[in-house]
Amino acid sequence: MTRRYAARQFLESTFTQFVDACILWPFARESQGRATIRIDGRSVLAHRIVCERFNGKPPSSAHEAAHSCGNGHLACISGHHLRWATKKENEADKLLHGTILYGERNGSARLDKDSVRLIRQLAGVKKQRELAEQFGVAQTTISFVLREKTWNKL
């Protein structure tokens, strides 16, 4: 049995599974960990296929398949955990589940919560350029912190 055939068989089997637990995809995943499968020569997200099977077509092309379990990044494809949601609703879910890479959890973050609080306390006392030098970041980073374009959920 080829991997492609095995992946299709696994996907099909989820349509008849009535379990409350996550069903984790053991095949190919994209960079954010979500399940992918090749259908008609193109790679598609498996959880969208499952969501459509359980919930019908998405209300609009902008709707996303959202996970109530918070394990989309682990490639959960349980139909009982999926629903159609807007981008805003899906992002709110990620924040609620703690799966969004925000603040210190973001691998690219150069600041931590304490530094951000200190930057905000020093605003008006020191120039943004001085703060940028002190914290080893660009002046635009300081500007974004002060205007709460970043680190706005402290």
ZABANU-498963 format. One record per residue: x, z, y of N, C-alpha, C in turn. Coordinates in steps of 0.2 Angstrom, whole numbers, plus 2048, in hexadecimal, padded with zeros to 3 digits. Example, Ala and Ser with C-alpha at 12.3 -4.5 7.8 and 13.67 -1.06 7.14 Angstrom:
BEGIN
drennu n.px=842 n.pz=827 n.py=7E4 ca.px=83E ca.pz=827 ca.py=7EA c.px=842 c.pz=827 c.py=7F0
drennu n.px=840 n.pz=823 n.py=7F5 ca.px=844 ca.pz=824 ca.py=7FB c.px=840 c.pz=827 c.py=800
//
This chain:
BEGIN
drennu n.px=804 n.pz=800 n.py=7FA ca.px=800 ca.pz=800 ca.py=800 c.px=804 c.pz=800 c.py=806
drennu n.px=803 n.pz=7FB n.py=80B ca.px=807 ca.pz=7FB ca.py=811 c.px=805 c.pz=801 c.py=816
drennu n.px=80A n.pz=802 n.py=81A ca.px=808 ca.pz=808 ca.py=81F c.px=802 c.pz=806 c.py=824
drennu n.px=802 n.pz=7FF n.py=825 ca.px=7FC ca.pz=7FD ca.py=829 c.px=7F6 c.pz=7FE c.py=826
drennu n.px=7F6 n.pz=7FC n.py=81F ca.px=7EF ca.pz=7FD ca.py=81B c.px=7EE c.pz=805 c.py=81B
drennu n.px=7F3 n.pz=809 n.py=81A ca.px=7F2 ca.pz=810 ca.py=819 c.px=7F0 c.pz=813 c.py=81F
drennu n.px=7F2 n.pz=811 n.py=825 ca.px=7F0 ca.pz=813 ca.py=82B c.px=7E8 c.pz=812 c.py=82C
drennu n.px=7E6 n.pz=80B n.py=82B ca.px=7DF ca.pz=80A ca.py=82B c.px=7DB c.pz=80E c.py=826
drennu n.px=7DD n.pz=80F n.py=820 ca.px=7DA ca.pz=813 ca.py=81B c.px=7D9 c.pz=81A c.py=81E
drennu n.px=7DE n.pz=81D n.py=821 ca.px=7DE ca.pz=824 ca.py=824 c.px=7D9 c.pz=824 c.py=829
drennu n.px=7D9 n.pz=81F n.py=82E ca.px=7D4 ca.pz=81F ca.py=833 c.px=7CD c.pz=81E c.py=831
drennu n.px=7CC n.pz=81A n.py=82C ca.px=7C5 ca.pz=819 ca.py=829 c.px=7C3 c.pz=820 c.py=826
drennu n.px=7C7 n.pz=824 n.py=823 ca.px=7C5 ca.pz=82A ca.py=820 c.px=7C3 c.pz=82F c.py=825
drennu n.px=7C5 n.pz=82F n.py=82B ca.px=7C3 ca.pz=834 ca.py=830 c.px=7BC c.pz=833 c.py=832
drennu n.px=7B9 n.pz=82D n.py=831 ca.px=7B2 ca.pz=82C ca.py=833 c.px=7AD c.pz=830 c.py=82F
drennu n.px=7B0 n.pz=832 n.py=829 ca.px=7AB ca.pz=836 ca.py=824 c.px=7AD c.pz=83D c.py=823
drennu n.px=7B2 n.pz=83F n.py=827 ca.px=7B4 ca.pz=846 ca.py=827 c.px=7B1 c.pz=84A c.py=82B
drennu n.px=7AD n.pz=84F n.py=829 ca.px=7AA ca.pz=854 ca.py=82D c.px=7AD c.pz=85B c.py=82D
drennu n.px=7B3 n.pz=85B n.py=830 ca.px=7B6 ca.pz=862 ca.py=830 c.px=7B7 c.pz=863 c.py=838
drennu n.px=7B8 n.pz=86A n.py=839 ca.px=7B9 ca.pz=86C ca.py=840 c.px=7C0 c.pz=86C c.py=842
drennu n.px=7C5 n.pz=86C n.py=83D ca.px=7CC ca.pz=86C ca.py=83F c.px=7CE c.pz=865 c.py=841
drennu n.px=7D4 n.pz=865 n.py=844 ca.px=7D7 ca.pz=85F ca.py=847 c.px=7D9 c.pz=85B c.py=841
drennu n.px=7D9 n.pz=854 n.py=842 ca.px=7DB ca.pz=84F ca.py=83D c.px=7E1 c.pz=84C c.py=840
drennu n.px=7E7 n.pz=84E n.py=83E ca.px=7ED ca.pz=84B ca.py=841 c.px=7EF c.pz=844 c.py=83E
drennu n.px=7F0 n.pz=840 n.py=842 ca.px=7F2 ca.pz=839 ca.py=840 c.px=7FA c.pz=839 c.py=83E
drennu n.px=7FB n.pz=837 n.py=838 ca.px=802 ca.pz=837 ca.py=835 c.px=806 c.pz=831 c.py=836
drennu n.px=803 n.pz=82C n.py=83A ca.px=806 ca.pz=825 ca.py=83A c.px=809 c.pz=825 c.py=842
drennu n.px=80A n.pz=81F n.py=844 ca.px=80D ca.pz=81D ca.py=84A c.px=809 c.pz=821 c.py=850
drennu n.px=80E n.pz=823 n.py=855 ca.px=80B ca.pz=826 ca.py=85B c.px=80F c.pz=823 c.py=861
drennu n.px=80B n.pz=823 n.py=867 ca.px=80E ca.pz=821 ca.py=86D c.px=812 c.pz=826 c.py=870
drennu n.px=815 n.pz=825 n.py=876 ca.px=81A ca.pz=82A ca.py=879 c.px=817 c.pz=830 c.py=87A
drennu n.px=810 n.pz=831 n.py=87C ca.px=80D ca.pz=837 ca.py=87D c.px=80B c.pz=83B c.py=877
drennu n.px=80C n.pz=838 n.py=871 ca.px=80A ca.pz=83B ca.py=86B c.px=803 c.pz=839 c.py=868
drennu n.px=800 n.pz=835 n.py=86C ca.px=7F9 ca.pz=832 ca.py=86A c.px=7FA c.pz=82D c.py=864
drennu n.px=7F5 n.pz=82D n.py=85F ca.px=7F5 ca.pz=829 ca.py=85A c.px=7F4 c.pz=822 c.py=85C
drennu n.px=7F8 n.pz=81D n.py=859 ca.px=7F7 ca.pz=816 ca.py=85A c.px=7F6 c.pz=813 c.py=853
drennu n.px=7F2 n.pz=80D n.py=853 ca.px=7F2 ca.pz=809 ca.py=84D c.px=7F1 c.pz=802 c.py=84F
drennu n.px=7F4 n.pz=7FD n.py=84B ca.px=7F4 ca.pz=7F6 ca.py=84D c.px=7EE c.pz=7F3 c.py=84A
drennu n.px=7EA n.pz=7F0 n.py=84F ca.px=7E4 ca.pz=7EC ca.py=84D c.px=7E4 c.pz=7E6 c.py=850
drennu n.px=7E3 n.pz=7E1 n.py=84C ca.px=7E3 ca.pz=7DA ca.py=84F c.px=7E9 c.pz=7D8 c.py=853
drennu n.px=7EF n.pz=7DB n.py=851 ca.px=7F5 ca.pz=7D9 ca.py=854 c.px=7F7 c.pz=7DD c.py=85A
drennu n.px=7F2 n.pz=7E2 n.py=85C ca.px=7F4 ca.pz=7E6 ca.py=862 c.px=7F3 c.pz=7ED c.py=860
drennu n.px=7F7 n.pz=7F1 n.py=863 ca.px=7F7 ca.pz=7F9 ca.py=862 c.px=7F2 c.pz=7FC c.py=866
drennu n.px=7EE n.pz=800 n.py=863 ca.px=7E8 ca.pz=803 ca.py=866 c.px=7E8 c.pz=80B c.py=865
drennu n.px=7E5 n.pz=80F n.py=869 ca.px=7E5 ca.pz=816 ca.py=868 c.px=7E0 c.pz=817 c.py=863
drennu n.px=7E2 n.pz=81B n.py=85D ca.px=7DD ca.pz=81C ca.py=858 c.px=7D8 c.pz=821 c.py=85A
drennu n.px=7D9 n.pz=825 n.py=85E ca.px=7D4 ca.pz=82A ca.py=860 c.px=7CE c.pz=827 c.py=864
drennu n.px=7D0 n.pz=821 n.py=868 ca.px=7CA ca.pz=81E ca.py=86B c.px=7C6 c.pz=81A c.py=866
drennu n.px=7C8 n.pz=818 n.py=860 ca.px=7C4 ca.pz=815 ca.py=85B c.px=7C0 c.pz=81A c.py=858
drennu n.px=7C3 n.pz=820 n.py=857 ca.px=7BF ca.pz=825 ca.py=854 c.px=7B9 c.pz=828 c.py=859
drennu n.px=7BB n.pz=828 n.py=85F ca.px=7B6 ca.pz=82B ca.py=864 c.px=7B0 c.pz=826 c.py=864
drennu n.px=7B2 n.pz=81F n.py=864 ca.px=7AD ca.pz=81A ca.py=864 c.px=7A8 c.pz=81B c.py=85E
drennu n.px=7AB n.pz=81C n.py=859 ca.px=7A7 ca.pz=81C ca.py=852 c.px=7A3 c.pz=822 c.py=853
drennu n.px=7A5 n.pz=828 n.py=855 ca.px=7A1 ca.pz=82E ca.py=856 c.px=79C c.pz=82E c.py=85C
drennu n.px=79E n.pz=82B n.py=861 ca.px=79A ca.pz=82C ca.py=867 c.px=798 c.pz=826 c.py=86A
drennu n.px=799 n.pz=820 n.py=867 ca.px=796 ca.pz=81A ca.py=86A c.px=79B c.pz=817 c.py=86F
drennu n.px=79A n.pz=811 n.py=872 ca.px=79F ca.pz=80E ca.py=877 c.px=79F c.pz=813 c.py=87D
drennu n.px=7A5 n.pz=812 n.py=880 ca.px=7A6 ca.pz=816 ca.py=886 c.px=7A1 c.pz=814 c.py=88B
drennu n.px=79F n.pz=819 n.py=890 ca.px=79A ca.pz=817 ca.py=895 c.px=79D c.pz=812 c.py=89A
drennu n.px=7A4 n.pz=812 n.py=89B ca.px=7A7 ca.pz=80D ca.py=89F c.px=7AE c.pz=80C c.py=89C
drennu n.px=7B1 n.pz=806 n.py=89F ca.px=7B8 ca.pz=805 ca.py=89D c.px=7BD c.pz=80A c.py=89F
drennu n.px=7BB n.pz=80E n.py=8A4 ca.px=7BF ca.pz=813 ca.py=8A7 c.px=7BF c.pz=81A c.py=8A3
drennu n.px=7BA n.pz=81B n.py=89F ca.px=7BA ca.pz=821 ca.py=89B c.px=7BF c.pz=821 c.py=895
drennu n.px=7C1 n.pz=827 n.py=894 ca.px=7C7 ca.pz=829 ca.py=88F c.px=7C4 c.pz=82D c.py=88A
drennu n.px=7C7 n.pz=82D n.py=884 ca.px=7C5 ca.pz=831 ca.py=87E c.px=7C9 c.pz=838 c.py=87F
drennu n.px=7C5 n.pz=83D n.py=881 ca.px=7C7 ca.pz=843 ca.py=882 c.px=7C7 c.pz=848 c.py=87C
drennu n.px=7CC n.pz=84C n.py=87B ca.px=7CC ca.pz=851 ca.py=876 c.px=7CA c.pz=858 c.py=878
drennu n.px=7C5 n.pz=85B n.py=874 ca.px=7C3 ca.pz=861 ca.py=876 c.px=7C7 c.pz=867 c.py=873
drennu n.px=7CC n.pz=864 n.py=86E ca.px=7D0 ca.pz=869 ca.py=86B c.px=7D7 c.pz=86A c.py=86F
drennu n.px=7D8 n.pz=865 n.py=873 ca.px=7DE ca.pz=865 ca.py=877 c.px=7E4 c.pz=863 c.py=873
drennu n.px=7E3 n.pz=85F n.py=86D ca.px=7E9 ca.pz=85D ca.py=869 c.px=7E9 c.pz=855 c.py=869
drennu n.px=7E7 n.pz=852 n.py=86E ca.px=7E8 ca.pz=84B ca.py=86F c.px=7F0 c.pz=849 c.py=86E
drennu n.px=7F4 n.pz=84D n.py=871 ca.px=7FB ca.pz=84C ca.py=871 c.px=7FE c.pz=84D c.py=86B
drennu n.px=7FB n.pz=850 n.py=866 ca.px=7FD ca.pz=851 ca.py=85F c.px=7FA c.pz=84C c.py=85A
drennu n.px=7F6 n.pz=847 n.py=85D ca.px=7F3 ca.pz=842 ca.py=85A c.px=7ED c.pz=844 c.py=856
drennu n.px=7E9 n.pz=848 n.py=858 ca.px=7E3 ca.pz=84A ca.py=855 c.px=7DE c.pz=844 c.py=856
drennu n.px=7DB n.pz=842 n.py=850 ca.px=7D6 ca.pz=83D ca.py=850 c.px=7CF c.pz=83F c.py=84D
drennu n.px=7CE n.pz=846 n.py=84E ca.px=7C7 ca.pz=848 ca.py=84B c.px=7C2 c.pz=846 c.py=84F
drennu n.px=7BD n.pz=843 n.py=84D ca.px=7B7 ca.pz=840 ca.py=850 c.px=7B3 c.pz=846 c.py=853
drennu n.px=7B3 n.pz=84C n.py=851 ca.px=7B0 ca.pz=852 ca.py=853 c.px=7B3 c.pz=855 c.py=859
drennu n.px=7B9 n.pz=853 n.py=85B ca.px=7BD ca.pz=855 ca.py=860 c.px=7BD c.pz=850 c.py=866
drennu n.px=7BA n.pz=84B n.py=865 ca.px=7BA ca.pz=845 ca.py=86A c.px=7B4 c.pz=844 c.py=86E
drennu n.px=7B4 n.pz=842 n.py=874 ca.px=7AF ca.pz=840 ca.py=879 c.px=7B1 c.pz=83C c.py=87E
drennu n.px=7AD n.pz=838 n.py=881 ca.px=7AF ca.pz=834 ca.py=887 c.px=7AF c.pz=838 c.py=88D
drennu n.px=7B4 n.pz=837 n.py=891 ca.px=7B5 ca.pz=83B ca.py=897 c.px=7B8 c.pz=836 c.py=89C
drennu n.px=7B7 n.pz=838 n.py=8A3 ca.px=7BA ca.pz=835 ca.py=8A8 c.px=7C1 c.pz=837 c.py=8A8
drennu n.px=7C5 n.pz=834 n.py=8AC ca.px=7CC ca.pz=836 ca.py=8AD c.px=7CD c.pz=83D c.py=8B0
drennu n.px=7C9 n.pz=83E n.py=8B5 ca.px=7C9 ca.pz=845 ca.py=8B8 c.px=7C7 c.pz=84A c.py=8B3
drennu n.px=7C1 n.pz=849 n.py=8AF ca.px=7BF ca.pz=84E ca.py=8AA c.px=7C5 c.pz=84F c.py=8A4
drennu n.px=7C8 n.pz=84A n.py=8A2 ca.px=7CD ca.pz=84A ca.py=89D c.px=7D3 c.pz=84E c.py=8A0
drennu n.px=7D5 n.pz=84D n.py=8A6 ca.px=7DB ca.pz=850 ca.py=8A9 c.px=7D9 c.pz=858 c.py=8AA
drennu n.px=7D3 n.pz=859 n.py=8AC ca.px=7D0 ca.pz=860 ca.py=8AC c.px=7D1 c.pz=864 c.py=8A5
drennu n.px=7CF n.pz=860 n.py=8A0 ca.px=7D0 ca.pz=863 ca.py=899 c.px=7D7 c.pz=864 c.py=897
drennu n.px=7DC n.pz=860 n.py=899 ca.px=7E3 ca.pz=861 ca.py=898 c.px=7E5 c.pz=867 c.py=89B
drennu n.px=7E3 n.pz=868 n.py=8A2 ca.px=7E5 ca.pz=86E ca.py=8A5 c.px=7E2 c.pz=874 c.py=8A2
drennu n.px=7DC n.pz=874 n.py=8A0 ca.px=7D9 ca.pz=87A ca.py=89C c.px=7DC c.pz=87B c.py=896
drennu n.px=7DE n.pz=876 n.py=892 ca.px=7E2 ca.pz=877 ca.py=88B c.px=7E9 c.pz=879 c.py=88C
drennu n.px=7EC n.pz=878 n.py=892 ca.px=7F3 ca.pz=879 ca.py=893 c.px=7F8 c.pz=874 c.py=891
drennu n.px=7F5 n.pz=86E n.py=890 ca.px=7F9 ca.pz=868 ca.py=88D c.px=7FB c.pz=863 c.py=893
drennu n.px=7FA n.pz=865 n.py=899 ca.px=7FC ca.pz=860 ca.py=89E c.px=803 c.pz=863 c.py=8A0
drennu n.px=808 n.pz=85F n.py=8A1 ca.px=80E ca.pz=860 ca.py=8A3 c.px=80F c.pz=862 c.py=8AA
drennu n.px=80D n.pz=868 n.py=8AC ca.px=80C ca.pz=869 ca.py=8B3 c.px=812 c.pz=86F c.py=8B5
drennu n.px=815 n.pz=86E n.py=8BB ca.px=819 ca.pz=873 ca.py=8BD c.px=81F c.pz=874 c.py=8B9
drennu n.px=821 n.pz=87A n.py=8B7 ca.px=827 ca.pz=87B ca.py=8B3 c.px=827 c.pz=878 c.py=8AC
drennu n.px=821 n.pz=876 n.py=8A9 ca.px=820 ca.pz=873 ca.py=8A3 c.px=822 c.pz=86C c.py=8A3
drennu n.px=823 n.pz=869 n.py=8A9 ca.px=825 ca.pz=862 ca.py=8AA c.px=82C c.pz=862 c.py=8A9
drennu n.px=82F n.pz=85E n.py=8A4 ca.px=836 ca.pz=85E ca.py=8A3 c.px=83A c.pz=85B c.py=8A9
drennu n.px=837 n.pz=858 n.py=8AE ca.px=83A ca.pz=855 ca.py=8B4 c.px=83A c.pz=85A c.py=8B9
drennu n.px=837 n.pz=860 n.py=8B9 ca.px=836 ca.pz=864 ca.py=8BE c.px=83D c.pz=867 c.py=8C0
drennu n.px=83E n.pz=867 n.py=8C7 ca.px=845 ca.pz=86A ca.py=8C9 c.px=844 c.pz=871 c.py=8CC
drennu n.px=83D n.pz=873 n.py=8CD ca.px=83B ca.pz=879 ca.py=8D0 c.px=838 c.pz=87D c.py=8CB
drennu n.px=837 n.pz=884 n.py=8CC ca.px=833 ca.pz=888 ca.py=8C8 c.px=82E c.pz=88C c.py=8CD
drennu n.px=829 n.pz=890 n.py=8CB ca.px=824 ca.pz=893 ca.py=8CF c.px=827 c.pz=897 c.py=8D4
drennu n.px=82C n.pz=89B n.py=8D2 ca.px=830 ca.pz=89F ca.py=8D7 c.px=833 c.pz=89B c.py=8DD
drennu n.px=836 n.pz=896 n.py=8DB ca.px=839 ca.pz=892 ca.py=8E1 c.px=834 c.pz=88F c.py=8E5
drennu n.px=82E n.pz=88D n.py=8E2 ca.px=829 ca.pz=88A ca.py=8E6 c.px=826 c.pz=88F c.py=8EB
drennu n.px=825 n.pz=895 n.py=8E9 ca.px=822 ca.pz=89A ca.py=8ED c.px=827 c.pz=89C c.py=8F3
drennu n.px=82D n.pz=89C n.py=8F1 ca.px=833 ca.pz=89D ca.py=8F6 c.px=833 c.pz=898 c.py=8FB
drennu n.px=832 n.pz=891 n.py=8F9 ca.px=832 ca.pz=88C ca.py=8FE c.px=82D c.pz=88C c.py=902
drennu n.px=827 n.pz=88E n.py=900 ca.px=821 ca.pz=88F ca.py=904 c.px=822 c.pz=895 c.py=909
drennu n.px=825 n.pz=89A n.py=907 ca.px=826 ca.pz=8A0 ca.py=90C c.px=82B c.pz=89E c.py=911
drennu n.px=830 n.pz=89A n.py=90F ca.px=835 ca.pz=898 ca.py=914 c.px=833 c.pz=892 c.py=919
drennu n.px=82D n.pz=88F n.py=917 ca.px=82B ca.pz=889 ca.py=91B c.px=82A c.pz=88C c.py=923
drennu n.px=82C n.pz=888 n.py=927 ca.px=82C ca.pz=88A ca.py=92E c.px=832 c.pz=88E c.py=930
drennu n.px=835 n.pz=891 n.py=92C ca.px=83B ca.pz=895 ca.py=92D c.px=841 c.pz=891 c.py=92C
drennu n.px=841 n.pz=88C n.py=927 ca.px=847 ca.pz=888 ca.py=926 c.px=844 c.pz=881 c.py=926
drennu n.px=848 n.pz=87C n.py=928 ca.px=846 ca.pz=875 ca.py=928 c.px=845 c.pz=872 c.py=921
drennu n.px=841 n.pz=86D n.py=91F ca.px=840 ca.pz=86B ca.py=919 c.px=847 c.pz=868 c.py=916
drennu n.px=84B n.pz=865 n.py=91A ca.px=851 ca.pz=863 ca.py=918 c.px=856 c.pz=868 c.py=915
drennu n.px=855 n.pz=86E n.py=919 ca.px=859 ca.pz=874 ca.py=917 c.px=857 c.pz=877 c.py=910
drennu n.px=850 n.pz=877 n.py=90F ca.px=84D ca.pz=879 ca.py=909 c.px=84F c.pz=875 c.py=903
drennu n.px=84F n.pz=86E n.py=905 ca.px=851 ca.pz=869 ca.py=900 c.px=858 c.pz=86A c.py=8FD
drennu n.px=85D n.pz=86C n.py=902 ca.px=864 ca.pz=86D ca.py=900 c.px=864 c.pz=874 c.py=8FC
drennu n.px=861 n.pz=879 n.py=8FE ca.px=861 ca.pz=87F ca.py=8FB c.px=85E c.pz=87F c.py=8F4
drennu n.px=859 n.pz=87B n.py=8F3 ca.px=856 ca.pz=87B ca.py=8EC c.px=858 c.pz=875 c.py=8E8
drennu n.px=85D n.pz=871 n.py=8EB ca.px=85F ca.pz=86B ca.py=8E7 c.px=85A c.pz=865 c.py=8E5
drennu n.px=856 n.pz=864 n.py=8EA ca.px=851 ca.pz=85F ca.py=8E9 c.px=850 c.pz=85B c.py=8EF
drennu n.px=84D n.pz=855 n.py=8EF ca.px=84C ca.pz=851 ca.py=8F5 c.px=847 c.pz=854 c.py=8FA
drennu n.px=848 n.pz=852 n.py=900 ca.px=844 ca.pz=854 ca.py=906 c.px=83C c.pz=853 c.py=904
drennu n.px=83B n.pz=84D n.py=901 ca.px=834 ca.pz=84B ca.py=900 c.px=831 c.pz=850 c.py=8FA
drennu n.px=835 n.pz=853 n.py=8F6 ca.px=833 ca.pz=858 ca.py=8F1 c.px=830 c.pz=85E c.py=8F5
drennu n.px=834 n.pz=860 n.py=8FA ca.px=832 ca.pz=866 ca.py=8FE c.px=82C c.pz=864 c.py=902
drennu n.px=82B n.pz=85E n.py=904 ca.px=825 ca.pz=85C ca.py=908 c.px=81F c.pz=85C c.py=903
drennu n.px=820 n.pz=85A n.py=8FD ca.px=81A ca.pz=85A ca.py=8F9 c.px=818 c.pz=861 c.py=8F7
drennu n.px=81D n.pz=865 n.py=8F6 ca.px=81C ca.pz=86C ca.py=8F4 c.px=818 c.pz=870 c.py=8FA
drennu n.px=81A n.pz=86F n.py=900 ca.px=817 ca.pz=872 ca.py=906 c.px=810 c.pz=86F c.py=907
drennu n.px=80F n.pz=869 n.py=906 ca.px=808 ca.pz=866 ca.py=907 c.px=804 c.pz=866 c.py=900
drennu n.px=807 n.pz=86A n.py=8FB ca.px=803 ca.pz=86B ca.py=8F5 c.px=801 c.pz=865 c.py=8F1
drennu n.px=805 n.pz=85F n.py=8F2 ca.px=804 ca.pz=859 ca.py=8EE c.px=807 c.pz=85A c.py=8E7
drennu n.px=80C n.pz=85F n.py=8E7 ca.px=80F ca.pz=861 ca.py=8E0 c.px=80E c.pz=869 c.py=8E0
drennu n.px=80E n.pz=86C n.py=8DB ca.px=80E ca.pz=873 ca.py=8DA c.px=808 c.pz=876 c.py=8DE
drennu n.px=802 n.pz=872 n.py=8DD ca.px=7FC ca.pz=874 ca.py=8E1 c.px=7F8 c.pz=879 c.py=8DD
drennu n.px=7FA n.pz=87B n.py=8D7 ca.px=7F6 ca.pz=87F ca.py=8D3 c.px=7F9 c.pz=886 c.py=8D2
drennu n.px=7FD n.pz=888 n.py=8D6 ca.px=800 ca.pz=88F ca.py=8D6 c.px=7FB c.pz=894 c.py=8D8
//
